[in-house]
Amino acid sequence: MRQSDFTIDVENNFLVISGVRMESPERRAYHQMEIRFGEFSSSVEVPAGVDVSKAEADYEDGFLNVVLPKITATKLNVKG
């Protein structure tokens, strides 16, 4: 797949990956795949404590890597 064949969104606390995988007649691979051809959509609930605004995604050599960083706690100095 090409990067332009799919989209990545966060909707209502769900990471949603959707797109279209076209059938390529010149490439036939006979191994098990979760998604064969056509439209697809997969969603995963984003756990609490994730900073979605700092999320990153990288697609290289057919692998999609999504990084969802944790929210960092703010340290307060208590005077006493």
Buried (B, 14 or more C-beta within 10 A) or exposed (E): BEEEEBEBEBEEEEBBBEBEBEEEEEEEEEEEEEEEEEEBEEBEEBEEEBEEEEBEEEBEEEEEEEEBEEEEEEEEEEEE
